[in-house]
Amino acid sequence: MPWIAYSIDDKVSSGIAGILKEELEFREEGEIDGMAHYRSGNVHMLEIKRPLIYCDFLDRIDDVDFIIFPSKHVSEKGVMSYTVHSEGNWSDSAKLGGKPNELSFAIPDVMAKSLKALASDASKDIGAVYEATHHGPLLQKPSYFIEFGGSVDAVGNPRREFLGVVAEAISETVNDPAVEYEKVAIGIGGSHYPGKFTKLALEGRYCFSHIMSRYYIDRLDMLEQAYSRSTLRPDCAVIEWKSMNSTERDLIIKRLNVIGIDYERA
C-alpha cells in the first residue's frame, strides 16, 4: 500500500497534504503510535509532528509498498524548483537525519513516475529535477522525497498553485505508479541537481535509484549500497563523463567492475 507522510512543522508539506485530503477525500482512521492516520482507498497518510528527515521509526509501519514524503525544498541560491530524491548520507556526517555512510531503500520507477508528473505540470520558470541522494531518514521501507521550494519566502508562504502541482504528481503516482523506462541505473557524477540524469529519465531511457554527485566520488565504497538498496536492481551505472577527470573515472569503473555492474556514459 502507498503511504504519504507529511510534517506539521513544514508549511509546504502540510499544505500539500491538505490539498490531497480534499481532492482524494481522505478520512481520519484514528492514530498509529500517536500519529494521526488518514485513508483514501488503499492509500494511507500519516501526520508527523517532527521534521521528516528524522522519521526512521516509520520502518515499524506494516503493509507498506512505499512511502512518499512531500516536503519543502530550500536552495542556497533561492532557485525555485520541484524535486525528487532518494535518502541517505554519502559521508561520515548525518547532520540532517539518517546515519553516517548509510543509504535508504530507493524505489526508482515510482520516483521517476513522480518526476515525470511534476515535469508535465511544471512551468517554464519552475522546472522539475532530480536531486542527488541526501539526508535522512534511514529506512528499510522504499521511500523518496518530493519537494517544492527554493527561496525562504517560497517555503514560508507557499502558494497553493505550486503546492497543487506536487499534490497532483503524488495523486497520479499513488493511483498508477507504472512508468516507462529502458533501464534502472545508479547515477554517478554531476552536480547536486543532475540535469543530465533528469533529462534521461524524462526521455524514458533510465530511472535512477541513487545518485552520487561528483562531490562524493571519494566514497566509491558506498556504491555497493546504491546497487543493493533499491527495489529494482540497477542494470548499470550512468557516469556524467565530463564532470570528472580521467583518474576519477578510472577509479569509478574499477569499483563498478568489482560490484559486477556495467557503466554507460552521459
TORFIPA-520353 format. One record per residue: chain; x, y, z of N, C-alpha, C in turn. Coordinates in steps of 0.1 Angstrom, whole numbers, plus 2048, in hexadecimal, padded with zeros to 3 digits. Atoms other than C-alpha are relative to their C-alpha. Layout:
# residues N
(pt A; (X; Y; Z); (X; Y; Z); (X; Y; Z))
...
***
This chain:
# residues 266
(pt A; (808; 7F4; 800); (800; 800; 800); (809; 80D; 800))
(pt A; (7F9; 7F4; 7FF); (80C; 823; 7F9); (7FD; 808; 80C))
(pt A; (801; 7F7; 7F4); (812; 83A; 817); (806; 80E; 7FC))
(pt A; (7FB; 7F2; 801); (816; 860; 818); (802; 804; 80E))
(pt A; (7FD; 7FB; 7F3); (827; 86E; 836); (804; 80F; 7FF))
(pt A; (7FD; 7F2; 800); (826; 894; 83C); (802; 805; 80E))
(pt A; (7FC; 7FA; 7F3); (833; 8AB; 857); (7F8; 80D; 803))
(pt A; (807; 7F3; 7FD); (81E; 8C6; 869); (80A; 80B; 803))
(pt A; (7F5; 7F6; 7FE); (840; 8D8; 86F); (804; 807; 7F3))
(pt A; (7FC; 7FC; 80D); (842; 8DE; 849); (7F4; 805; 7F9))
(pt A; (80C; 7FA; 807); (829; 8F6; 838); (7FE; 7FA; 7F2))
(pt A; (802; 806; 80D); (830; 8E7; 816); (7FB; 7F2; 801))
(pt A; (805; 80E; 7FE); (82C; 8C3; 822); (7F2; 7FF; 805))
(pt A; (80E; 800; 7FB); (80C; 8CA; 836); (7F6; 806; 7F6))
(pt A; (809; 7FA; 80A); (7FE; 8DF; 81A); (7FD; 7F6; 7F5))
(pt A; (802; 80A; 80A); (803; 8C4; 800); (7F7; 7F5; 805))
(pt A; (809; 80A; 7FA); (7F3; 8AB; 818); (7F2; 805; 801))
(pt A; (80D; 7FB; 7FF); (7D6; 8C2; 81D); (7F8; 7FF; 7F3))
(pt A; (806; 801; 80E); (7CF; 8C3; 7F7); (7FC; 7F2; 7FD))
(pt A; (802; 80F; 803); (7D2; 89D; 7F5); (7F4; 7FB; 808))
(pt A; (80C; 804; 7F8); (7B9; 899; 812); (7F3; 804; 7F9))
(pt A; (80C; 7FB; 807); (7A0; 8AE; 7FF); (7FD; 7F9; 7F3))
(pt A; (802; 805; 80E); (7A5; 8A1; 7DC); (7FE; 7F0; 800))
(pt A; (802; 80E; 800); (7A8; 87C; 7E5); (7F7; 7FB; 80B))
(pt A; (80A; 803; 7F5); (78F; 87D; 802); (805; 7F7; 80A))
(pt A; (7FB; 808; 7F5); (7A5; 86F; 81D); (7F7; 802; 80C))
(pt A; (808; 800; 7F4); (793; 865; 83C); (809; 7FC; 80C))
(pt A; (7F7; 803; 7F4); (7A2; 864; 85F); (7FD; 7F2; 805))
(pt A; (801; 80E; 7FC); (7A8; 841; 86B); (805; 7FE; 80F))
(pt A; (7FB; 801; 7F2); (7B4; 848; 88F); (80F; 803; 800))
(pt A; (7F1; 7FD; 7FE); (7D9; 847; 899); (808; 7F3; 7FF))
(pt A; (7F6; 80A; 800); (7F8; 832; 894); (80C; 805; 808))
(pt A; (7F4; 7FB; 7F8); (812; 836; 8AF); (7FF; 80F; 803))
(pt A; (802; 7F2; 7FC); (803; 858; 8B8); (7FF; 809; 7F3))
(pt A; (800; 7F8; 80C); (803; 864; 893); (7F2; 7FE; 7FA))
(pt A; (80D; 800; 806); (7E2; 86E; 883); (801; 7F8; 7F3))
(pt A; (7FF; 809; 80B); (7DA; 854; 868); (7F3; 802; 7F7))
(pt A; (80B; 7FE; 809); (7C5; 85A; 849); (800; 7F6; 7F5))
(pt A; (800; 80A; 80A); (7BA; 844; 82D); (7F6; 804; 7F4))
(pt A; (808; 7FE; 80C); (7AC; 847; 809); (802; 7F3; 7F8))
(pt A; (7FE; 80C; 808); (7A6; 825; 7F9); (80C; 7F8; 806))
(pt A; (7F5; 807; 7FB); (7C7; 812; 7FC); (80C; 809; 803))
(pt A; (7F5; 7F6; 7FD); (7DC; 832; 802); (7FE; 805; 80E))
(pt A; (800; 7FC; 7F2); (7E5; 83B; 825); (808; 80D; 802))
(pt A; (7F9; 7F3; 7FD); (7F1; 85C; 834); (803; 801; 80F))
(pt A; (7FD; 7FE; 7F2); (803; 863; 854); (804; 80F; 803))
(pt A; (7FC; 7F2; 7FC); (807; 885; 866); (80C; 7FF; 80A))
(pt A; (7F4; 801; 7F8); (82A; 888; 874); (802; 80D; 808))
(pt A; (7FE; 7F5; 7F7); (832; 8A0; 891); (80E; 804; 802))
(pt A; (7F1; 7FD; 800); (857; 8A4; 889); (804; 801; 7F2))
(pt A; (7FB; 7FF; 80E); (86D; 8AB; 86B); (800; 7F2; 7FA))
(pt A; (801; 80D; 807); (869; 88F; 851); (80E; 7F9; 7FF))
(pt A; (7F3; 806; 801); (88F; 889; 850); (803; 7F8; 80C))
(pt A; (7FD; 808; 7F4); (88D; 879; 872); (7F6; 7F6; 802))
(pt A; (80B; 809; 7FF); (872; 860; 86B); (805; 7F1; 7FD))
(pt A; (7FB; 80E; 802); (887; 840; 86C); (7F6; 7F6; 806))
(pt A; (809; 808; 7F9); (86C; 832; 883); (7F4; 7FA; 7F7))
(pt A; (80B; 804; 809); (854; 82E; 865); (802; 7F1; 7FB))
(pt A; (7FE; 80E; 804); (864; 80C; 85E); (7F7; 7F7; 808))
(pt A; (809; 809; 7F8); (84D; 7FF; 879); (7F2; 7FE; 7FA))
(pt A; (80D; 801; 807); (82E; 805; 863); (7FF; 7F4; 7F7))
(pt A; (802; 80C; 808); (820; 7E6; 853); (7F9; 803; 7F3))
(pt A; (807; 7FF; 80D); (812; 7E0; 830); (803; 80D; 7F8))
(pt A; (7FB; 7F4; 808); (827; 7FB; 81F); (807; 7FC; 7F3))
(pt A; (7F9; 802; 80D); (82F; 7F9; 7FA); (80B; 80B; 7FE))
(pt A; (7F7; 7F5; 801); (840; 81B; 7FB); (7FB; 80C; 808))
(pt A; (804; 7F4; 7F9); (840; 83C; 80E); (805; 80C; 7F8))
(pt A; (7FC; 7F4; 807); (83F; 85E; 7FE); (800; 80B; 80B))
(pt A; (7FE; 7F5; 7F7); (84B; 87C; 812); (7FE; 80D; 7F8))
(pt A; (801; 7F3; 805); (83D; 89D; 805); (807; 80A; 809))
(pt A; (7F8; 7F8; 7F7); (854; 8B8; 811); (804; 80D; 7F9))
(pt A; (7FA; 7F4; 805); (862; 8DB; 80D); (80E; 7FD; 7FA))
(pt A; (7F3; 801; 805); (881; 8E0; 7F9); (807; 80E; 801))
(pt A; (7F9; 7F3; 7FE); (89A; 8FB; 803); (80D; 800; 7F8))
(pt A; (7F5; 7FE; 808); (8B4; 907; 7EA); (809; 80C; 805))
(pt A; (7F7; 7F5; 7FB); (8D3; 91B; 7F5); (7FF; 80C; 7F7))
(pt A; (801; 7F5; 80A); (8CF; 930; 7D5); (7F2; 804; 7FE))
(pt A; (80E; 7FC; 801); (8A9; 932; 7D9); (7FA; 7FC; 7F3))
(pt A; (806; 804; 80D); (8A3; 920; 7B8); (7F4; 7F8; 802))
(pt A; (80D; 807; 7FF); (87F; 915; 7B5); (800; 7F3; 7F8))
(pt A; (801; 80C; 807); (879; 8F1; 7AC); (7F8; 7F6; 807))
(pt A; (807; 80C; 7FA); (866; 8D1; 7B1); (80B; 7F5; 7FF))
(pt A; (7F5; 80A; 800); (87D; 8B4; 7BA); (7FB; 7F2; 806))
(pt A; (802; 80D; 7FA); (87D; 88F; 7C2); (80E; 7FA; 803))
(pt A; (7F3; 806; 7FD); (899; 87B; 7D3); (7FE; 7F5; 80A))
(pt A; (7FF; 80A; 7F6); (8A2; 85C; 7E7); (807; 806; 80C))
(pt A; (7FA; 7FB; 7F4); (8AF; 85F; 80A); (80D; 7F8; 803))
(pt A; (7F4; 806; 7FC); (8D1; 857; 819); (80C; 80A; 802))
(pt A; (7F4; 7F8; 7FE); (8F3; 865; 824); (80C; 7F9; 7FA))
(pt A; (7F5; 805; 807); (911; 860; 80E); (80D; 802; 809))
(pt A; (7F4; 7FD; 7F9); (929; 86C; 829); (7FF; 7FC; 80F))
(pt A; (800; 803; 7F2); (932; 869; 84E); (7F6; 809; 808))
(pt A; (809; 7F7; 7F9); (919; 885; 856); (7F2; 7FC; 7FE))
(pt A; (80E; 802; 801); (8F5; 881; 85E); (7F8; 80B; 807))
(pt A; (806; 7F4; 7FA); (8EB; 8A4; 868); (7F2; 802; 7FD))
(pt A; (80E; 7FE; 804); (8CA; 8A2; 856); (7F9; 7F2; 800))
(pt A; (807; 80D; 7FE); (8BE; 880; 862); (807; 7F4; 7FA))
(pt A; (7FA; 80C; 805); (8C5; 85C; 859); (80C; 7FC; 808))
(pt A; (7F3; 804; 7F9); (8E7; 84D; 862); (80B; 802; 7F6))
(pt A; (7F4; 7FE; 809); (90A; 853; 855); (802; 7F4; 7F7))
(pt A; (7FC; 80B; 80A); (914; 83F; 836); (7F5; 7F5; 7FE))
(pt A; (80B; 80A; 801); (8F1; 82F; 833); (7F6; 806; 7F6))
(pt A; (80B; 7FC; 80A); (8D8; 830; 816); (7F3; 7F9; 803))
(pt A; (80D; 806; 7FF); (8B3; 82A; 818); (7FD; 7F7; 7F4))
(pt A; (804; 808; 80B); (8A0; 813; 801); (7F9; 809; 7F6))
(pt A; (806; 7F8; 80B); (898; 824; 7E0); (7F5; 7F8; 7F9))
(pt A; (80A; 806; 808); (87A; 81D; 7CA); (800; 808; 7F2))
(pt A; (7FD; 7F8; 80C); (887; 829; 7A8); (7F4; 803; 7F6))
(pt A; (80A; 7FE; 80A); (869; 823; 792); (7F4; 809; 805))
(pt A; (80B; 7F8; 7FA); (84F; 833; 7A9); (805; 80F; 801))
(pt A; (7FA; 7F2; 7FF); (866; 851; 7AF); (800; 806; 7F2))
(pt A; (800; 7FB; 80E); (86A; 855; 789); (7F2; 804; 7FC))
(pt A; (80E; 7FC; 803); (844; 855; 786); (7FD; 80E; 805))
(pt A; (803; 7F3; 7FA); (842; 872; 79E); (808; 80B; 7F9))
(pt A; (7F8; 7F6; 807); (85E; 885; 78C); (7F9; 803; 7F3))
(pt A; (806; 7FE; 80D); (84C; 881; 76B); (7F2; 808; 802))
(pt A; (80C; 7F9; 7FD); (82B; 88C; 77B); (802; 80F; 803))
(pt A; (7FD; 7F2; 7FD); (83B; 8AB; 789); (804; 808; 7F4))
(pt A; (7FB; 7FA; 80C); (84C; 8B3; 768); (7F4; 804; 7F7))
(pt A; (80B; 7FD; 809); (82B; 8B1; 755); (7F7; 80C; 805))
(pt A; (808; 7F5; 7FB); (81B; 8CB; 76C); (809; 80D; 803))
(pt A; (7F7; 7F5; 7FC); (83A; 8E1; 773); (7FF; 80B; 7F5))
(pt A; (7FF; 7F5; 809); (83D; 903; 763); (80E; 802; 7FA))
(pt A; (7F3; 7FD; 805); (859; 911; 74E); (809; 807; 80A))
(pt A; (7F8; 7F9; 7F6); (864; 925; 76C); (804; 7F7; 80C))
(pt A; (7FD; 809; 7F5); (864; 908; 785); (800; 7F2; 7FB))
(pt A; (7FF; 80D; 805); (871; 8E8; 779); (800; 7F4; 80A))
(pt A; (7FF; 80C; 7F8); (872; 8C4; 786); (80D; 7F9; 7FE))
(pt A; (7F3; 806; 801); (893; 8B3; 78E); (802; 7F6; 80B))
(pt A; (7FB; 809; 7F5); (8A3; 896; 7A0); (809; 808; 809))
(pt A; (7F5; 7FC; 7F8); (8B8; 89E; 7BE); (808; 7F4; 803))
(pt A; (7F8; 80C; 7FB); (8D5; 888; 7C8); (7FB; 7FB; 80D))
(pt A; (804; 806; 7F3); (8CF; 871; 7E5); (806; 808; 80B))
(pt A; (7FB; 7F9; 7F5); (8D1; 884; 805); (7F6; 7FF; 80C))
(pt A; (807; 7FF; 7F3); (8C5; 887; 82A); (7F8; 7F4; 804))
(pt A; (808; 80B; 7FB); (8AF; 870; 83F); (7F2; 802; 7FC))
(pt A; (7FD; 80A; 7F6); (89B; 85E; 849); (807; 7F4; 7FA))
(pt A; (7FA; 80D; 804); (8AD; 83C; 847); (7F5; 7F5; 801))
(pt A; (80B; 80A; 800); (892; 822; 83D); (803; 7F4; 7F8))
(pt A; (800; 80D; 808); (890; 7FE; 832); (7F4; 800; 7F7))
(pt A; (80C; 7FF; 809); (86D; 806; 823); (804; 809; 7F5))
(pt A; (7FD; 7F8; 80B); (870; 814; 800); (7F9; 80E; 802))
(pt A; (805; 7F3; 7FD); (86B; 83A; 801); (808; 80A; 7F7))
(pt A; (7F9; 7F5; 806); (874; 85B; 7F1); (7F9; 80D; 803))
(pt A; (806; 7F2; 7FD); (86E; 881; 7F5); (7FC; 806; 7F3))
(pt A; (805; 7F8; 80B); (85A; 896; 7DD); (7FE; 80E; 806))
(pt A; (7FF; 7F3; 7F9); (85F; 8BB; 7E3); (7FD; 80C; 7F7))
(pt A; (802; 7F3; 807); (857; 8DF; 7D9); (807; 80A; 809))
(pt A; (7FA; 7F5; 7F8); (86A; 8FE; 7E3); (80B; 807; 7F8))
(pt A; (7F5; 7F8; 805); (889; 913; 7DE); (803; 80B; 80A))
(pt A; (7FD; 7F5; 7F8); (888; 934; 7F0); (7FA; 7FE; 80E))
(pt A; (806; 801; 7F3); (881; 939; 815); (7F1; 804; 800))
(pt A; (80E; 7FB; 801); (861; 94C; 80C); (7F7; 7F6; 7FA))
(pt A; (808; 80A; 807); (855; 930; 7F5); (7FC; 7F5; 809))
(pt A; (804; 80B; 7F7); (856; 916; 810); (7F9; 805; 80D))
(pt A; (806; 7FA; 7F4); (84B; 92E; 82C); (7F1; 804; 7FD))
(pt A; (80E; 7FC; 804); (82C; 93A; 818); (7FD; 7F9; 7F3))
(pt A; (802; 807; 80D); (826; 91F; 7FE); (7F3; 803; 7F9))
(pt A; (80C; 7FE; 807); (80D; 926; 7E3); (7F9; 7F3; 7FC))
(pt A; (808; 80C; 802); (7F1; 90D; 7DE); (802; 7FA; 7F2))
(pt A; (7FE; 805; 80E); (7F7; 90B; 7B8); (80C; 7F8; 7FF))
(pt A; (7F4; 808; 800); (81A; 8FE; 7BE); (7FF; 7F3; 808))
(pt A; (802; 80C; 7F9); (810; 8E6; 7D9); (7F7; 7F6; 7F9))
(pt A; (809; 808; 808); (7F5; 8DA; 7C2); (807; 7F7; 7F6))
(pt A; (7F8; 807; 809); (80F; 8CF; 7A9); (805; 7F3; 806))
(pt A; (7FB; 80C; 7F8); (81F; 8B8; 7C3); (7F5; 7F7; 804))
(pt A; (80B; 808; 7FC); (7FE; 8AC; 7CF); (7FB; 7F8; 7F4))
(pt A; (805; 807; 80C); (7F3; 8A3; 7AC); (80A; 7F5; 7FC))
(pt A; (7F6; 80A; 803); (814; 890; 7A6); (7FF; 7F4; 809))
(pt A; (802; 80B; 7F6); (80F; 87C; 7C6); (7F4; 7F8; 7FD))
(pt A; (80D; 807; 803); (7EB; 874; 7BD); (802; 7F7; 7F4))
(pt A; (7FD; 808; 80C); (7F6; 868; 79A); (808; 7F4; 804))
(pt A; (7F7; 80B; 7FC); (811; 853; 7AA); (7FA; 7F5; 808))
(pt A; (806; 80B; 7F7); (7FD; 841; 7C5); (7F5; 7F9; 7F8))
(pt A; (80B; 807; 808); (7E0; 83A; 7AC); (806; 7F7; 7F5))
(pt A; (7FA; 808; 80B); (7F7; 82C; 791); (80F; 802; 800))
(pt A; (7F2; 7FD; 7FF); (81C; 829; 79A); (808; 7FB; 7F4))
(pt A; (7F9; 806; 80B); (825; 818; 779); (806; 80C; 7F7))
(pt A; (7F9; 7F6; 808); (83E; 82B; 763); (809; 7F9; 7F6))
(pt A; (7F8; 807; 80A); (850; 823; 743); (80F; 804; 801))
(pt A; (7F2; 7FD; 7FF); (876; 820; 744); (807; 7F4; 7F9))
(pt A; (7F9; 80B; 807); (891; 80B; 732); (809; 7F9; 80A))
(pt A; (7F7; 806; 7F6); (8AA; 806; 74F); (7FF; 807; 80D))
(pt A; (7FE; 7FA; 7F3); (8AE; 80B; 774); (80F; 803; 802))
(pt A; (7F2; 7FC; 800); (8CE; 81D; 77C); (803; 807; 80E))
(pt A; (7FA; 7F7; 7F6); (8E4; 82C; 797); (806; 80C; 7F9))
(pt A; (7FA; 7F4; 806); (8EE; 850; 78F); (80C; 804; 807))
(pt A; (7F3; 7FC; 7FA); (912; 85A; 795); (805; 80C; 7F9))
(pt A; (7FA; 7F4; 806); (920; 87D; 790); (7F6; 80B; 7FF))
(pt A; (808; 7F4; 802); (912; 89F; 788); (7FE; 807; 80D))
(pt A; (802; 7F8; 7F4); (905; 8B8; 7A1); (7F5; 7FA; 809))
(pt A; (80B; 804; 7F7); (8EC; 8B5; 7BD); (7F3; 800; 7F9))
(pt A; (80C; 800; 808); (8D1; 8BD; 7A3); (804; 7FB; 7F2))
(pt A; (7FB; 806; 80C); (8DB; 8A5; 787); (7F7; 801; 7F4))
(pt A; (809; 7FE; 80C); (8CB; 8B3; 768); (800; 7F5; 7F6))
(pt A; (7FF; 80B; 80A); (8D8; 898; 751); (7F8; 7F4; 804))
(pt A; (808; 80C; 7FC); (8C9; 87C; 766); (7F1; 803; 800))
(pt A; (80F; 7FC; 801); (8A8; 88F; 768); (7FB; 7FF; 7F2))
(pt A; (804; 801; 80F); (8A7; 892; 742); (7FF; 7F2; 7FC))
(pt A; (800; 80E; 805); (8AF; 86D; 73D); (7F4; 7F9; 806))
(pt A; (80C; 806; 7F9); (893; 864; 756); (7F3; 804; 7F9))
(pt A; (80C; 7FA; 807); (87A; 87B; 745); (7FE; 7FA; 7F2))
(pt A; (801; 806; 80D); (882; 86B; 724); (7FD; 7F1; 800))
(pt A; (803; 80E; 7FF); (87B; 849; 732); (80B; 7F6; 7FE))
(pt A; (7F4; 809; 802); (89E; 83B; 72E); (804; 7F9; 80D))
(pt A; (7FC; 805; 7F3); (8A6; 836; 753); (7F6; 804; 80B))
(pt A; (805; 7FB; 7F3); (896; 837; 775); (80B; 7FE; 80A))
(pt A; (7F4; 801; 7F7); (8B0; 83E; 790); (7FC; 7FC; 80E))
(pt A; (802; 805; 7F2); (8B2; 82D; 7B2); (807; 80B; 809))
(pt A; (7F9; 7F6; 7F8); (8CD; 841; 7C4); (809; 808; 7F6))
(pt A; (7F7; 7F8; 808); (8E1; 85E; 7B6); (80B; 806; 809))
(pt A; (7F4; 7FB; 7F9); (904; 866; 7C2); (806; 80C; 7F8))
(pt A; (7FA; 7F5; 807); (90F; 889; 7B9); (80F; 7FF; 800))
(pt A; (7F2; 801; 801); (933; 88F; 7AF); (808; 804; 80D))
(pt A; (7FA; 7FC; 7F3); (93A; 89E; 7D2); (803; 7F4; 809))
(pt A; (7FE; 80B; 7F7); (939; 87B; 7E1); (807; 7F4; 7F9))
(pt A; (7FA; 80C; 806); (94C; 866; 7C9); (80C; 7FB; 807))
(pt A; (7F6; 807; 7F8); (966; 860; 7E3); (7FA; 7F5; 809))
(pt A; (807; 80B; 7F8); (94C; 849; 7F3); (7FB; 7F5; 7F7))
(pt A; (804; 80B; 809); (94B; 82F; 7D8); (7FD; 7F3; 807))
(pt A; (803; 80C; 7F8); (94A; 815; 7F3); (7F1; 7FE; 803))
(pt A; (80F; 800; 7FD); (925; 81E; 7F7); (7F8; 7FC; 7F4))
(pt A; (808; 803; 80C); (91B; 815; 7D3); (7FA; 7F2; 802))
(pt A; (807; 80D; 7FE); (913; 7F2; 7DF); (7F2; 802; 806))
(pt A; (80E; 7FD; 7FA); (8F7; 801; 7F4); (7F7; 806; 7F6))
(pt A; (808; 7FA; 80B); (8EB; 815; 7D6); (7FB; 7F5; 7F7))
(pt A; (804; 80C; 809); (8E9; 7F4; 7C3); (7F6; 7F7; 807))
(pt A; (808; 80A; 7F9); (8D9; 7DF; 7DE); (7F4; 806; 807))
(pt A; (80B; 7FA; 7F9); (8C2; 7F8; 7F0); (7F7; 807; 7F6))
(pt A; (809; 7FB; 80B); (8A9; 7FB; 7D4); (7F5; 7F5; 7FE))
(pt A; (80B; 80A; 803); (887; 7EA; 7CD); (803; 7F9; 7F3))
(pt A; (7FC; 805; 80D); (894; 7E5; 7AA); (80F; 800; 7FF))
(pt A; (7F2; 801; 801); (8B7; 7D8; 7A5); (805; 808; 7F4))
(pt A; (7FB; 7F8; 80B); (8CA; 7F2; 78F); (807; 7F7; 7F5))
(pt A; (7FB; 806; 80C); (8D3; 7E6; 76C); (80E; 805; 7FD))
(pt A; (7F4; 7F9; 803); (8F0; 7FE; 76A); (802; 80C; 809))
(pt A; (7FD; 7F3; 7FB); (901; 81D; 777); (801; 80A; 7F5))
(pt A; (7FF; 7F6; 80A); (8FE; 83D; 763); (80A; 80A; 805))
(pt A; (7F6; 7F7; 7FC); (91D; 853; 766); (7FF; 80D; 7F8))
(pt A; (800; 7F3; 807); (91B; 878; 75E); (80F; 803; 7FD))
(pt A; (7F2; 802; 804); (93C; 876; 74C); (808; 80D; 802))
(pt A; (7F8; 7F4; 800); (947; 89A; 749); (800; 807; 80D))
(pt A; (800; 7FA; 7F3); (940; 8A2; 76D); (80C; 7FC; 809))
(pt A; (7F5; 804; 7F8); (960; 891; 779); (80C; 7FD; 7F6))
(pt A; (7F4; 802; 808); (984; 88A; 76D); (801; 7F1; 7FD))
(pt A; (7FE; 80E; 804); (991; 869; 75E); (804; 7F8; 80C))
(pt A; (7FC; 808; 7F4); (9A1; 85E; 77F); (7F4; 7FC; 808))
(pt A; (80C; 803; 7F8); (980; 861; 791); (7F7; 7F6; 7F8))
(pt A; (808; 809; 807); (96E; 84F; 775); (805; 7F2; 800))
(pt A; (7F9; 80E; 800); (987; 832; 775); (7FD; 7FA; 80E))
(pt A; (802; 805; 7F3); (982; 82E; 79B); (7F1; 7FB; 801))
(pt A; (80E; 804; 800); (95C; 82D; 796); (7FE; 7F3; 7F8))
(pt A; (802; 80C; 809); (95E; 813; 77A); (806; 7F4; 807))
(pt A; (7FA; 80B; 7F9); (975; 7FD; 78F); (7F6; 7FB; 80B))
(pt A; (809; 804; 7F5); (95C; 7FE; 7AC); (7F4; 7F9; 7FA))
(pt A; (80C; 806; 806); (93F; 7F6; 795); (803; 7F2; 7FB))
(pt A; (7FC; 80E; 804); (952; 7D8; 787); (800; 7F7; 80C))
(pt A; (801; 809; 7F4); (956; 7CB; 7AB); (7F2; 7FC; 803))
(pt A; (80E; 802; 7FD); (931; 7CF; 7B0); (7FA; 7F6; 7F6))
(pt A; (806; 808; 80A); (92A; 7BE; 78F); (7F5; 807; 7F8))
(pt A; (80B; 7F8; 807); (916; 7DA; 77E); (807; 808; 7F5))
(pt A; (7FB; 7F9; 80C); (91B; 7EA; 75C); (7FE; 80F; 802))
(pt A; (802; 7F2; 800); (91E; 80F; 756); (7FD; 806; 7F2))
(pt A; (803; 7F9; 80C); (911; 827; 73C); (803; 80F; 802))
(pt A; (7FC; 7F2; 7FF); (91B; 84B; 734); (7F5; 809; 7FD))
(pt A; (80A; 7F6; 803); (906; 86A; 736); (807; 80D; 7FE))
***
